[in-house]
């Protein structure tokens, strides 16, 4: 039975249950794990458990009917503070953390967390998108992290430890969330009517790396058509850099006028290429070909092309990971695409042709 209907994280719930029973709940937690696996839902359900007015917090079993539970569920509880990166910003604005202009340090999350609890229980702050805390933002949190207000709890939610600043990592209890099992993703896709049938749900679950968010993104048939075209280009010898960069840029721009949507699409494209390169590495070791025929064919050709240079594929993967990091740092997308594809073409061109 999943805790409070949240799939895949019963072990994390048990961890908090033990901490509460022993009176050792930390003041700051950093939740890390892939996007779309339930970290935000878990944080809010934990807040509901701690603010339930009818059941002890160590039970982690909110009644769901008291005023405290209902307010948390509605997003209106005065003792639950939530901050997230606005869609049109590249980082969490300082004013959300410490107030703006003339009200600096007299409003914002850090100020509000230090106020007395309205309900007399706890003050809980949840920072979504902790990956997008810049150095200034992390420094603003420093005093709160080092001297947390009494009966306060701060939860930061990110995707990986590597994307968190040392200021945050060193002062937080790390809680790792595992990707969802494929059968769980498949079932949720059907239950939430995100796909037309169970077969499509199983197909997406096999590609999404345990992330419901990624599975939903992959449901776009246009993405799969482009994936096949991209694999065909990457598998060519030599890789046609100018043509590939042009097609990637066109596909990314087609995501819409919002920068966030274009950046997410480029992340998807980069992830596809990483998938292909890793499949090529497995092919070089003699591993069984993937069931996906498009991937298997392209991976085989790339593997043969690079078989006499053992460093080519790892270097190509590293090139992709650097490009993904630049996307996250909000580098100009056209610049990222040109540099990424150019470096990729150079790396694979340096490998002697084996086919």
N, C-alpha and C positions, 0 to 999 in steps of 0.2 A: 504494500500500500504506500503510495507516494505521500510525502509530507505535505499536507495542505493542498494537495492536487498539483504540486510542483514536481515534475518528472525528473528523475535522475540524480537528485541531490540529497537523498536521505542521510548520507554519511555526513554532509555538512550540517544538517539539522541536528544530528546526534552530537556533533562537536559542540555546537552552541548549547545544547541541552546540558551537557556535562559541565561546561564553563559556568552556566547559570546556577546549577545545583551546587557547585563548589564556591560560588561567589567570586569567580575570577573572570567576569566579562571585561574584556579590554575596552579602552576608550576609543580606539581607532582601528578599523579593519579595512584592508584593501582586498576587494573581491576581484580576482583575475580569471579570465577564461574567454573563449571565443564569443563573438557577438551572437546573440540569439539562442542562448542556452538556458536562460532563466535567472540570471544574476539580479536583474532589477526587480523582478517579481519576488525573488527570495528576500531581497532587502526590505521591500515593503511589507511582506508577510511577517518578517521578523519584527519590524516596527509595530505591526498590529499585535503580535504576541506580547510584546513588552508593554504595550499601552492598554491592553484589555483590562477592563474594570471588574471582571467577574472571576477570572482564573489567574492562578499564580504564573508569573512570567517564566519560571523554570520549567513549566509544563510544555511550553511552546505549543499551546493549543488554544488559540483565541476563540471566544464564543461566537464571534461574528454578528452579535445582536446588540451588544451594549453600545452606549454612545461613543466610547473610545474606538471600538472596532469599526463602527459605521463611519466615523469621521475619517479614519485612516483609509478605509476602502473608497471613500468619496474624494480623497485628496484634500480634505479641509481641516485636518487635525492641526490645531495651533502649535503642537509640540513636535510636529514632523516638518522639517525644512528640506526642500529639494532644490538643487541647482543643476543645470545642464547647459551645455554649449548651445547657443542659438544657431540655427541653421545657416545664418548669413555671416557667422564669425568663424575665424580660424582657431580661436582659443576661447576658453572660458573668461569672460570679461572680469576685470578686477572689481568693478562696482557690484557685481553679484556676490563677491566675497567680503568686501570691506566697505561698501558704500561708494557713492560718487561725490566728487567735488567737495562742496562745503559740508556734506554729511559723512565724510570719510571717518571710518571707525565708529560711527554712530548708527549705522544700519548695515545690512548685508548679512551673509550667513555667519561669519565669525562673531559679529555682535549679537545676533539673535540667539545663537547657540548658548551664549553666556547668560541669557536672561532666565529668570526663574520659570520653572515649568508651570504652565497654566493648570494642568490637571494634578500637579504635585507628584508626578512619577518620574519621567525622564524627558530630556530633550534629545531628539534624534535628528541628525542631518545626513542627507544622502546626496553625494556628489556623483551624478552621472557623467560619463565622458571624461573620466580622470585622465585618459590618454592625452587630453587637450588642455591640461594645466601647463602653462608656460612657467618659466623660472620666476617671474614676478608673482604669479598666482600661487605657486608652491611656497614662496617665501612669505606671502600673506598668511598662509595657514600655519606657519612655523610656531607661533606662540600658542595657537589653539592645540596643536599636536603635542607640544612640550608641556603645556600647562592646561590640560583639558578641564573645562568647567565641571563641577560636581554633578553626578548623575547625568552625564552627557554621553552620547554615542555618535561617532562620526563614521560613516561608511562611504568609502570611495570605490567606484566601479570602473574597471578598465579591462583591456583585453589581454595584456601581458605585462610581466614585470619589467621587461626591457624598455617598454614605452613610458615607464614611470620615472620621475626624477629621483635622485638619491635622497633628497629631503623627505619625500613621501615614503619611499621604500623602507628606509631605516627606522621610521617612527610608526610603522603600522604592523599590525598582525596580518599576515598574508593568509588568505583563504582561496584555495584553488578549486575552481569548478571544472569538472570534466565535460567533454563534449557529450551530447546525447547519443544513446544507442540508435543505430539505424532504424530498428523496428519502432522505436519511440517516435522518431521524426516522421516516419511513414504514417504512423497512426494519427499523429497530431495534424499532419497535412490534410488527411481525409476528414478528421473530426471538425477542423476549422474551415473546411470547404475551400482550401487554398489550391486544390487540384481537382481535376475532373474525375479521376478514378484511382483505384489502389495501385494499379500497375505504374502509372505515372508517379505516384507517391514513392513507390519503391525505387524507381529510377533516380529521382531527385535525391532521395535519402542516401543512395550509394555515392553521390558526388559531393554532398554538402558538408562533409567533415563534422557531422554532429551538430550543425547550426541550423535552427529553424529559419532564421533570417536569411541565411545564404540559400537555403532550399527555396524559399519564396522568390528570391532574386533569380535563381536558376530556372524558375518556371516560365520565364520569358522565352518563347521559341526563337525570337530574333537573335538572342544571345547564343543559342546553339548553332544557328546557321553561320554566324560569324566565327564561332569557335572552329568549325570545320574549315572555313576559308583561311583562318589564321594558321592552323596546323599545317595546311598544305603549303603556305608560304614559308613557314619556319623550316619545313622539311626539304625545301629546295636547296640545291647546291650550285652556286653559292646562294646564300640567303639574300633576296632582293631587298636591300635595306630601305631604299627610297620608296618603293611601292608599298612595303609593309608598314612603314611609318605613316604614309599617307592614308592607308586604309584604317589603321588604328585610330588616327586622329579624327577621321570622318565618323567612325563608329562612336567614339567618345563624345564628340560634339552632338551627335544625334540623341544623346540622353536628355537633352533639354537645356534650358537657359540657366538653371541653377547650378552653381559651381559644385555644390555638394553631390548632386546627382552625377555630374561628369567625373568627379574624382572617384566616386564609388564604381562607376563603370570601368574606369581605367584600372582600379584595383582588381576587378573581375578579370579583365583581359590579362593582366600580369599573372594572376593566379592560374589562368589557363596555360600560359607558357611554362610556368613552374611545374604544373602537372605533367606537361609533355616532356620536359627535360628530366624529371624524376623517373618517368616511365622509360625514357631512353636509357637512363642509368641502370634501371632494373633489367632492361633487355640485354645490356652488356654483360650482366652477371649470369645470364641464362635463365632468369626467372620467367615464369609463365606469362604469356602475353595477356594484357587486360581484355576483358570481354567486349569492351567498347572498340569496335572495328576501326573507327576513325582514329582513335587514339593509338591503337596498336600499330596501324600502318605507318602513321607519322613517326611514332617513337622508334620503330624499327629502322626507318630511313635515317633518322637523326643519329641513332646509335651506331649504325654502320659508318656514317660520315665521320664520326668522332672516335672510332675504335682504336686508332693509333696515337691518340693523344689523351691520356688518362685525366688530364687536368681540364680539358675543354668543357665538359658538361658541368662539373662543379663550379667552374668560373662563370659559366653562363647563368647558372642558378644564382650565384652571388650578384651578378649584374641585375637580375630581376629583383632580388631583395633590396638592393640599393635604390632601384627605381620606386619600389613600393614605399620605402622610407621617405623618399623625396615627395611622393604624393601626400603622405601624412604631414609633411612639413609645409605643405601648401606652396611648393615650388610651381611656377607656371607650367601648366599641363603640356603645352606645345613643346616647351623646352625638355620636359621629362621624356616625352615620347621620342623626340629626335635623338636625344642622347642615349636613351635605353636601347632603341632599335639599332642605332649605329654601333654601340658597344657590343650588342648581341651578335650582329653581323660580323664584326671584327673577330670576336672570340671564336665563333663557329667556323669562320673562313680560315682561321689559323690551323684548324684541325685538318690533317691530310684527308683527302677524299677516299673513302673506302668502298664506294659503290659506283 
